């Protein structure tokens, strides 16, 4: 996994009831595809491959909320990638059990992004 020490430091200081879910989502995203890297941007962990993929919304306390910056262009049909804006889509996870249910879809979204960017 391409873990960035800056994200480790950010997570150490992150005081939020959703922290275990955010950490598990981070691990799932980085494990989904070796092309993914991460950084702290906009004061939150952000996942990157040939551009910004997604960033956590760190103030959410009832779910871990991951905004896919250009989620509308990710090819495929993903039930948990929601929103109707021009570009952004959101993926929300309410608990570790919920992540277990949604992990396959999250992995598919990440791979679809990487494959799309390799075609550009």
WOZIKA-V532945 format. One record per helix or strand. SS is the DSSP state (H for helix, E for strand). FROM is the first residue (numbers start at 0). TO is the last residue. If there is no record, write none. Layout:
# WOZIKA-V532945
SS&FROM&TO ; SS&FROM&TO
This chain:
# WOZIKA-V532945
H&4&12 ; H&18&31 ; E&36&40 ; E&43&47 ; E&51&55 ; E&63&67 ; H&70&72 ; E&80&81 ; E&88&92 ; H&95&118
